[in-house]
C-alpha cells in the first residue's frame, strides 16, 4: 500500500561542504562557477541547519564538494590537506552530533595513506566511511594499488561513496570539447557508472566480498541498462574466463566470478541525490530494490524542498519509505540515534516562506526549459 505521508525521520547522504583552502586552489573559472553557491557550501552551522529544519531533513552526512584533493598532483600536500579537512569536519560533527555525520576525505594519490586516514577518521572521529571524487589522475578503484584501501574499508565495515567527477582529460577533450554542461549533465553519470562497472568486471568484489560501494544520482544511469549489462557482463565475462582457463589451465582473478546482479545486490547501494523524477525512481526501484536505495539531496546544488516533495510522493509502503528515508542509511552507516527534527520548525513562518520561494523557483525553471 502506497502512502503520501512524509517519513518521521530523514537522513541525506550526498551533501557537500567546501573547505576554504581547497577553494583557493581552484582555477579562476571554477571559483566563478561555484560563486553562486559558495556561501551555502561554506556554511556547516546554523544557516544550513535552518534550511534542513525548514524542509524536514534531520541529518546530513557531509562530504567535500567535487573536485576535492584528488585533483592535486602533490602527494604530500594531498596527505596534509586530507588530515586538515577531516580534523576540521570532526569539529563540526562534534558540535552538531545529532545533525551532521561525516565521510572522510582521502589522499587517493597514496593508497596506503588513504587506508590509514580512513582508519584514523573512523576510529577516532566516528566517520561513516569515505567519499571519493571519481578517478585519481586516470586511476580507478579497480587498480591493484587500491587493494589496501578496499581491504581497510572491509575491515572497518564502512562504505566508500563514489561521487562523479570529470572524465580523464583525453576523454573530455574527445567527447565533450567545449561543452562543460554536457559533462555535468551526461558525462558525470557515464563516468561514475563506468567506474563501478570496471570494478565489477575486474573481480574487485570477489577479492573484497564485504566491500560496500555507494553511488548517487539514482544509480548513475545503470538501472536503465540493467538487463543488458547483466547479460553482457555475466555471460560475456564467464565466456572469456572459460576461454582463458582453457588456454592457461586456470581462471584469472581479473574476471568476475558471480553474476552482475549478485554484486549489485550484495555490494552496491544507490542514492536519490539530484534526481527527483518518479519514473526514474521506479526504474531504479525495479532493478536495484528498496533495500539497496537511500535518500539524498545533493545540497546545495539541488533544492531540499524539491527532494522532500519527491520523497513524500514516492509510491511506497510506509515500511519501504522509512527504509529509503533513513532505515537503510541507519543500518549501513550505523546511525542508530538520529532524533527527528522539531515539528514546529517545519511549520514556521520562515519555513513557509522558504517553501514558497522554492516552488516559485521550480515553476520558473520548468517554464524556461520547456
N, C-alpha and C positions, 0 to 999 in steps of 0.2 A: 504494500500500500504506500503510495507516494504521499509526501507531506510538503506543504508550502512553508512550514514553520522554520524559523531560524534555529540553529542549534544553540544550546545554552553556553557552549564554550568553543572558541575558535583559536587555532594556532596557525600562524602563517610562516612558511619556511624559507622563501627566497626573497628576503627583504634587505635592501642594500644600505650600506653606510659608506662614507668617504673619509679616509684619513688624510689630514691636511698635507703631510709630506709627500704622499703619493700624487695628490693633485698638482703639486709644484713640479713633479717630474713629467707630467703630461705635456705633449706638444700643444702649442697655442690653439690649434684648431679643435683639439679635444676639450681643452678648457672652455672654449667658447660653446661647444656642443653641450657640455654639462652645466653651463651657466644658469639656465632657467630652473634647474633642479638642485643646484649646489647647496642652497640653504636647507632644503629638506634632507638631502643626503648627509649633510653635516650634523643635523640635529638628531641626537640619540638621547634626548632627555624629555622634558615636559611637553615641548611642542609636538613631538612625534607621538607621545603617549596620549595627548589630547586628540590627535587625529585618529588614533586607534580606538579610543573610547567612543568618539562620535559615531564611528562606523560599526562598533561592536566587536572589535578584534582584541582578544585577551592577551596574546603573546606573539612576539615576533622572534624568529631565530635569525640573528643578524650575521651578515657576511659582507666582505668588502666588495664594492662595485667593480665591475669589469671596465677596463683592464686593471689587474692588480699587479703584484710584484712579479708575476710570470713574464711580464714584458721586459724585465731588466736583464741586461747581458752580464752584469757584475754579480757573480755568485755570492761574494762576501757581503755586498750591500743587500742582496735579497734575504740572506740569512738574518742579518742585523735588523732589517725593517720588519720581517715577519715576527720576530720576537717583540719588537716595539709595538706593532699593531695589536698583537694578541694580549700583551700586558695591558694596553690601553682599553681594549674591549673587555677584558676581565674586570676592570674597574667599573665599567658601565653595567655589566651583568650583576656585579656585587651590589651596586647602588640600587638597581631595579630588578631584583631576582624573580619577582612574580610577573614581570612584563617582558623581559628580554632573556634570551639564551644566545649562545654563540657557536658559530662554525669557525674553525681555525683558518688562518691564512698560512700557507705552507711555502717554503722556498723550494719549489719544484726543480730548480736548476741543480739541486743536490739531493737526490732521493734519500740518502741516509739521514741528512739533516732534516728533511721533510718528515721522515718517520720519527725522528727524535722529537721534533717540535709537536707533532700530533700527540705523542705520548705525554709530553710535558703539559700541553693545554688540557688534555682530557683528565689527567690525574691531578693536576694542581688547580685547574680552574673549573673543572666540570663541563668543559665544552662538549658539544654533542656530536662532533665529527669534524669534517673539514669541507670547505668548498674550494674547488679549483676552477680557474677560468680557462677551460679547454686545454689545448696543447701547450707545451712549453718549447718555443722555437722549433716547432715541427715534430716534437717528440710526444707521443700519446701514451696512455696508460698501458697499452699492450706491449710497450718496450720492456725488455727484460730488466732494465735498470730500476724500474719502479716496483719490482717484486718485493723489495724490502719495505716499501711503504704500504703496499697492499697487505702484506703479511701482518704488519703492525695494526692496520685497521681491523683485520680479522681478530687478532689477539685482544684488542681493546673493545671489540664488538660495537664499533661505531661506523656510520656510513660515510662515503665520500660523495659529495654532490658535484656533478659536472655541469658547470654553467657555460653558456655559449661565449665564444669569442670569435674574432675574425679568423677566417681560414689562413693557412700559411700564405706568405706574400705571393708566391708563384701562382697559387690557385686564385687568389683575389685578383691579381692582375689579368689572368687569363679569362675568368668568368665574369668578373664584376668591375672591370675597369671603368672608372668614372661614375660609379653608382653605389655610393655608400648606403643608400636606402635599400637597395636590392640585397645588400649583405645583411643588414639588420632584419629585413622582412622575410628573407628566404635563406640566405647563406648561413646564418647562425643556426637555424634549425637543422639544415642538412649537415653542417659541420659537427654539431653535437650528437645528432643521431648516428652519424658515421663513426664518431669516436666510440660510442657504445658498441656498435656492430663489429668494429675491429676487435674489441675486447672479447666479445662472444666468439667470433670466428677463430681467434688466436688461441682459444683454450684457457683464457685467463681465469674463468670461473671454475674450470676443472682443477687448476693449480691452487686456486683460492676459493674453495667451495662455500665458505661462510662470509665472503665479501658481499657487502651491500652497497649498491650504487643507486643514486637518485639523479634523475634528470627532470627538467621542468617543462613548461610550455606544452602541457598535455601530451608529453611523450616525444617531442621534437620530431614530429611527422611520422614516427614509426608505426603508430596504430593504423594509419591509412594504407600502409603497405604490409600489414602484419601477415596475412596469409601467404603472400608472395615471398616475403622474407623467410617465413617458416619453411616453406617448401625448398626454396633455393639454398638457404644456408644448411638446413638439416640434411637434406638428401645430397646436396652438392658436396658439402664438406665430408660427409661419410663416404661418398663415392671416391673423392680424392684421397682420403685416408686409406681406403681399401686398396686403391691402385698403388699408393706409396708403400703400403705394407707388403704387397705382392712383390714389389721390386727390392725392398730392403729387408724384409722379414720382420719388421716391427712398425708399430703405429707411432707416429711422431706426436709430441706434445703440442705442436703448433696447430693442431686441428681440434675443434670442439668435439667432445666425447658424447654429449647428450643432445637433445633437441633444442632448437631455438626457443620453443615455448617453455621448456623446462627452466632455462636461465631467466627468462622474463618473469616467471612466477616465483622463482626461488631467490633471485639475486637483485632484481631491478624494481625500483619504485619510481613513480612519476608524480609530478605535482601539476596543479592547475595554473601556475604562475603565468600571468599575462594573457591567458586565453579564456574568455568568458562566454563562449558560444555553446548553447545547449547541444546542437547536433554534433559538434566536435567532441564534447564531453561524452555523449552517448556512444560514439565510435570508440573512444578510448576505453570507456567502461566495458564495452562488449568484448574487447580483446585483452585488456590488461586485468580487469576485475577490481572490484571495490577494495579488496584487502591490500592492493598494491598502489593505491592512489591517496594523495594528500593535498590539502588545500594550500594555496599560496597566492599572493597578490602580485608581487614584483614592485613593491613600493620603493621609491616614489615615482616609478615610471608608469605605473598603472594606478587606477583610482580605487581606493579602499571601498567606497560605496558600490561601485560597479561590481567589484569582486564579491561583496556580501550579497548584493541582489542576485547575482548569478548563483551563489551557494544556496540561497533561500529557494530559488526556483528549480533546483535540480529535482528530478523525478525519482526520489529515493525514499525508502522507508526511513523512519526516524533512526533506527539502528544503523543503517548504512550511511545516513547523513552525518551522524555523530562520528562514524569511522573516518569519513572524509574530512570533517571539520577539525577533529582533534584526536580521535581514538588511535588511528594508525600512527600519527606523529608521536603521540604519547608513548606508544609501545616501542617504536623503532628508535626514538631518541631518548627514551627513558625519562619522559617528562610526566611524572605522576601527580605532581601537586600544583597544577595551574589553576588558580581561582578564576571564576567568571568575573568579568568586569562589572562594576556597579551599574545596576539597571537604570538609575537616574541619569547617568552620563550619556546614555543612548537617546534620551528624550529631552535633553536640554535645549535651550534656545540656540546655542552655538551649533549643536548637532543638527538642528532643523535647518539652520542657515547653510551649513556645510553640505547637507544632503541636497538642498535646493540648488546650490551652486554646481554641485556635481551633475545633477540631472540636466540643468541648462547647458552645461558644457558638453555633455554627451549628445544632447539633441542637436546642438550646433554642429558638432563634429560629424554626426550622422548625416545631417543635411548637406554639409560641404563635400563629403566623399561619395554621395550618391551620383 
